[in-house]
Amino acid sequence: MVVTGEGADELFAEYPQLRLDMILHGMADASPEERADLEDWLAESNRLFKENLLADKALDDPALTNLVGFTPSCLQSWLSASAYVPSLLHPDRRATTQNYSPGEAVAHALDRDQIEGRHPLDKVQYIWVKTQFESQVLGWAGDRVDMANSMEARPPFLDHPLVEFAVMLPQNMRLRGRKDKYILRETMRELLPKALYERQKFAFMAPPSHTDFVKQRAMQTLAGAKP
């Protein structure tokens, strides 16, 4: 049995998409200069996430923007990739999904009562949890990997009293300036090595797609190829 960290990023807003939406939409009192400085910092610290967790170009989905007030960054790269999907489908399936809008489908599935009147950071954390945390992080990247190796994994950050506490925290206890997971970092400050206390999130990315640009271009060519 092992203890895992699933839930910490979701509860304390460490994902770059959540940080970006906080900077763009959740800092009403910030000056344009402060916001620009934070955007530059985020772009530099998360350059490996570009075109993966962070969309290459900003995308606006009408259904999501109507519901949320903006299109959450955590969905933009996924929605951008949806344009490649029809050419990968069998012609019959392609015909039946011709008028399908993934953004509209997501917006329809979300609970409007959990979004209206909430702070932008609360909105995008809720949307991340409902769209990607359950199936992706806890599903194929969590439980399936654990069970495939006959390993029992327990996520203490998802203990329900901790979750109930975390969702009631003010936004600046989750993300403050250039410090994400602010309250968690400060709580563990005396126990962690300085390098870990100061380190930004570093996801497990497949090296060829982000460090070998020849292979990256080959993958992009393959994705854009016509059937």
C-alpha positions in Angstrom: 0.0 0.0 0.0 1.3 3.5 -0.9 0.1 7.0 -0.1 -0.4 9.3 -3.1 -0.8 13.0 -3.6 -4.0 13.1 -5.7 -6.2 15.9 -4.8 -3.6 18.4 -3.6 -3.4 20.2 -6.9 -7.2 20.2 -7.3 -7.8 21.6 -3.7 -5.0 24.1 -3.6 -4.9 25.3 -7.3 -1.5 24.3 -8.5 -2.4 23.4 -12.1 -1.2 26.0 -14.6 -4.7 26.2 -16.1 -6.1 27.2 -12.7 -3.4 29.7 -12.1 -3.9 31.3 -15.6 -7.6 31.7 -15.0 -6.9 33.2 -11.6 -4.6 35.8 -13.2 -6.9 36.6 -16.1 -10.3 36.6 -14.4 -9.9 36.4 -10.6 -7.7 39.4 -9.7 -10.0 42.3 -10.0 -7.8 44.6 -7.9 -4.6 43.8 -9.7 -3.1 46.5 -12.0 -2.5 45.8 -15.7 1.3 45.8 -14.9 0.8 43.2 -12.0 -1.3 41.0 -14.2 1.1 41.2 -17.1 4.0 40.4 -14.8 2.2 37.3 -13.5 1.3 36.2 -17.0 4.9 36.4 -18.1 6.0 34.4 -15.1 3.4 31.8 -15.8 4.4 31.5 -19.4 8.0 31.0 -18.5 7.5 28.6 -15.7 5.1 26.5 -17.7 6.6 26.5 -21.2 6.7 22.7 -21.2 2.9 22.7 -20.8 2.3 24.8 -23.9 0.1 23.1 -26.4 -0.6 20.4 -23.8 -2.2 21.5 -20.5 -2.2 25.1 -21.8 -3.7 25.8 -25.3 -1.4 27.3 -27.8 -4.0 30.0 -28.6 -6.8 31.3 -26.5 -10.2 29.7 -27.4 -13.7 31.0 -26.7 -16.5 28.5 -26.6 -19.9 30.3 -26.6 -21.8 27.8 -24.4 -19.1 27.7 -21.7 -18.5 31.4 -21.8 -22.2 32.0 -21.3 -22.3 29.7 -18.3 -19.0 30.6 -16.6 -18.2 34.1 -17.9 -15.2 32.8 -19.8 -14.0 29.5 -21.3 -11.9 27.7 -18.6 -8.3 27.2 -19.6 -8.4 23.6 -18.4 -10.8 22.8 -21.3 -9.2 25.0 -24.0 -6.5 22.6 -25.1 -9.0 19.7 -25.2 -11.5 21.8 -27.1 -8.8 22.9 -29.6 -7.9 19.2 -30.2 -11.5 18.4 -31.0 -11.1 19.7 -34.5 -8.9 16.8 -35.3 -11.3 14.1 -34.1 -13.8 13.9 -37.1 -11.1 12.8 -39.6 -10.2 10.0 -37.2 -13.8 8.6 -37.1 -15.5 6.1 -39.3 -17.7 8.0 -41.9 -20.9 6.7 -40.3 -19.9 7.8 -36.8 -18.7 11.1 -38.3 -22.1 11.7 -39.8 -23.9 11.1 -36.5 -21.7 13.5 -34.6 -21.6 16.2 -37.3 -23.5 18.7 -35.1 -22.0 17.7 -31.8 -20.4 20.5 -29.8 -18.1 19.3 -27.0 -18.2 22.6 -25.2 -22.0 22.7 -25.3 -22.1 19.1 -24.0 -19.8 20.0 -21.0 -21.7 23.1 -20.2 -25.0 21.2 -20.2 -23.6 18.6 -17.8 -22.3 21.1 -15.2 -24.4 22.2 -12.2 -25.2 25.9 -12.8 -25.8 26.3 -9.0 -22.2 25.4 -8.3 -21.0 28.2 -10.7 -23.2 31.2 -10.6 -22.1 33.9 -8.1 -18.8 32.1 -7.4 -15.3 33.4 -7.6 -13.6 32.6 -10.9 -11.0 30.3 -9.2 -13.8 28.4 -7.5 -15.5 28.0 -10.8 -12.6 26.5 -12.6 -11.6 24.3 -9.7 -15.1 22.9 -9.7 -15.0 22.4 -13.5 -11.6 20.7 -13.4 -12.8 18.3 -10.8 -16.0 17.5 -12.7 -14.5 17.1 -16.1 -11.0 15.7 -15.7 -10.1 14.8 -12.1 -12.7 12.0 -11.8 -12.0 10.2 -15.1 -8.4 11.2 -15.9 -6.5 11.7 -12.6 -8.3 9.2 -10.4 -9.3 6.9 -13.3 -6.7 5.9 -15.9 -3.8 7.8 -14.4 -4.6 6.6 -10.8 -6.6 3.6 -10.0 -6.0 1.7 -13.2 -2.2 2.2 -13.0 -2.2 1.2 -9.3 -4.3 -1.9 -9.8 -2.4 -3.0 -12.9 0.6 -3.3 -10.6 -1.3 -4.9 -7.8 -0.8 -1.9 -5.6 -3.3 -0.3 -3.2 -3.0 3.5 -3.3 -4.7 5.8 -0.8 -5.0 9.6 -1.4 -5.1 11.4 2.1 -5.8 14.8 0.5 -9.2 13.5 -0.5 -10.2 12.7 3.1 -13.6 14.4 3.3 -12.9 16.7 6.3 -9.8 18.1 4.5 -11.8 18.6 1.3 -14.6 20.4 3.2 -12.0 22.6 4.8 -10.1 23.4 1.6 -13.1 24.4 -0.5 -14.0 27.0 2.1 -10.6 28.7 2.0 -10.3 32.2 0.6 -8.7 32.3 -2.8 -5.5 33.9 -1.6 -4.9 31.0 0.7 -4.7 28.8 -2.4 -2.9 31.1 -4.8 -1.0 34.2 -3.7 1.2 36.1 -6.1 3.7 33.6 -7.5 3.0 31.0 -4.8 0.5 28.3 -5.6 -0.6 25.8 -2.9 0.1 28.8 -0.6 -1.4 27.4 2.6 0.0 23.9 2.0 3.5 25.3 1.3 3.5 27.5 4.4 2.2 24.7 6.6 5.0 22.4 5.5 7.7 25.1 5.2 9.7 24.0 8.2 9.7 20.4 7.2 10.5 20.6 3.5 13.9 21.3 1.9 14.1 24.8 0.4 14.3 23.4 -3.1 10.9 21.6 -2.7 9.3 24.5 -0.9 10.1 26.9 -3.8 9.7 24.5 -6.7 6.8 25.0 -9.1 4.7 22.1 -10.3 6.4 19.8 -12.7 4.1 17.3 -14.5 5.1 13.9 -15.8 5.3 14.6 -19.5 6.3 12.2 -22.3 9.8 13.5 -23.3 9.6 13.1 -27.1 6.6 15.4 -27.5 8.2 18.3 -25.5 12.0 17.9 -25.6 12.6 16.5 -29.1 11.3 19.0 -31.6 11.9 16.7 -34.6 9.6 14.0 -33.1 7.2 16.8 -32.0 6.8 17.9 -35.6 6.4 14.3 -36.8 3.6 13.8 -34.3 1.9 17.1 -35.4 2.2 16.0 -39.0 0.7 12.6 -38.2 -2.2 14.3 -36.3 -2.9 16.6 -39.2 -2.7 13.9 -41.9 -5.8 13.3 -44.0 -7.3 9.8 -44.0 
